[in-house]
Amino acid sequence: MEVKSISSCINCENITSSFDCSKHQIEVDIDKVCPDHTFKRSLTKESNCSNCKNLSTQSCPNPNLAAEGMLCFSWA
């Protein structure tokens, strides 16, 4: 069986942690997609604060809680 990645709002760069589209200014469902979809690097089993590009930057929304083994919606 072949397993494929799909495009949906859940893996788009424009989705926010509150499931709003920052490009179109609307609330979205995770099973939707639009022509403006921009793929965002996806989470894996190994995703956590220690391999997030936001760690120890001003972009980290949880600097006091960020630690190996932890994960938030802002992981990148």
N, C-alpha and C positions, 0 to 999 in steps of 0.2 A: 504494500500500500504506500502510495506517495503522500507525504504530508507537505502542505504548502502554507506559506504565510499569506494573509489576506490584507487588503487595505480596509481600514475602518477608522472611525473617529478615535477609537481607543489608542491607535498607534500613529496619530497625527501630531505634528509639532504644534498645532494650533489649539489643542484641547487643554483646558485648565483642570485643576484638581476638583472643581465643582461641576465638571462636565459641561462647560460652556465653550463655544468656539470663539476664540479671540479674534479670528479673522472676520467672521460673519455676525458676531455679537448675538448668538442664539444659543439656547440650551440644546444639547444633542444627546442622542442615544448611542450606546457603544456599538450597536450593530448597523450604524449608518455610515455613509461615506459621500463625499462630494467631489467634483472635478478639481477642486483646489487642494486636495489631500497632499500633504507633505509628510513623508515617512519619518518617523522618529525612532531612533534606536530603541529596541524593545527590551523589556525586562527579561532576565533569565533566572534560573535557580541560583546563580552566583551573584546576582545583583544585590548590593548593599551599600551603605555609606562609604565604605573604604574604596570602592571603585566608581564612585560618582564624581563627575567633573565639577560639581558644585561644592564638594567638600572643602572646607577652609577658605571659601570665597564669600563675597557679599551676596551671592546668589543663593546660598544655602539658607532655606527658610527655618531650619531647626539647628542652629550651630551648637546649642547647649546640649542637645540630645543626640547629635550625629555620632555614630560609633559603628564599628564593625559588627555585622549581624543585624543592624537596624536598616529600615527602608521606609521612604516616604513617597508621595506622589510626585515629588519634584526631582526624582532620580534622573540623571542624564549621563 
